[in-house]
Amino acid sequence: MTSSPHDPRGVIAEAYKIENISAPECRSIFLDWALEPREFALSAAVEALAGKYADLPDHPMTRLLIEASTKPAPPAKRRGRRRRK
């Protein structure tokens, strides 16, 4: 695994080299990576990395990347009147 334009420092790639890395450790690495300045939109970078590492589906970083690349469902609309105080 090598770094890519979406992971210029190679921190995501390094996570895949760590034996027995845990999900919390991957979240910490992901947060560090997500906060760095980049040329690409964060969502595009996440999707690109999720695709790059899709062949390692059991790795906690892959699961995190896939989870981060899926868009959450919009919140349910609230219906009814607003109560006055």
For each residue, the residues with C-beta under 8 A, 3 or more apart:
1: 13 16 17 53
2: 10 13
3: 7 8 9 10 13
4: 7 8 13 48 49 52
5: 8 39 40
6: 38 40 44 45 48 49 52
7: 3 4 10 11 12 13 33 45 49
8: 3 4 5 38
9: 3 33 36
10: 2 3 7 13 14
11: 7 14 15 29 32 33
12: 7 15 16 29 30 33 49 53 61 65
13: 1 2 3 4 7 10 16 17
14: 10 11 17 18 29
15: 11 12 18 21 25 26 29 61
16: 1 12 13 53 56 59 61
17: 1 13 14
18: 14 15 21 25
19:
20:
21: 15 18 25 26 59 60 61
22: 25 26 60
23: 26 27 60 63 64
24: 27 28
25: 15 18 21 22 28 29 60
26: 15 21 22 23 29 30 60 61 64
27: 23 24 30 31 64
28: 24 25 31 32
29: 11 12 14 15 25 26 32 33 61
30: 12 26 27 33 34 61 64 65 68
31: 27 28 34 35
32: 11 28 29 35 36
33: 7 9 11 12 29 30 36
34: 30 31 42
35: 31 32
36: 9 32 33
37:
38: 6 8 42 45
39: 5
40: 5 6 44 45 48
41: 44 45
42: 34 38 45 46
43: 46 47 69
44: 6 40 41 47 48
45: 6 7 38 40 41 42 48 49
46: 42 43 49 50 65 68 69
47: 43 44 50 51 69
48: 4 6 40 44 45 51 52
49: 4 6 7 12 45 46 52 53 65
50: 46 47 53 54 62 65 66 68 69
51: 47 48 54
52: 4 6 48 49
53: 1 12 16 49 50 56 59 61 62 65
54: 50 51 57 62 66
55:
56: 16 53 59 62
57: 54 62 63
58: 62
59: 16 21 53 56 62 63
60: 21 22 23 25 26 63 64
61: 12 15 16 21 26 29 30 53 64 65
62: 50 53 54 56 57 58 59 65 66
63: 23 57 59 60 66 67
64: 23 26 27 30 60 61 67 68
65: 12 30 46 49 50 53 61 62 68 69
66: 50 54 62 63 69 70
67: 63 64 70
68: 30 46 50 64 65
69: 43 46 47 50 65 66
70: 66 67
71:
72:
73:
74:
75:
76:
77:
78:
79:
80:
81:
82:
83:
84:
85:
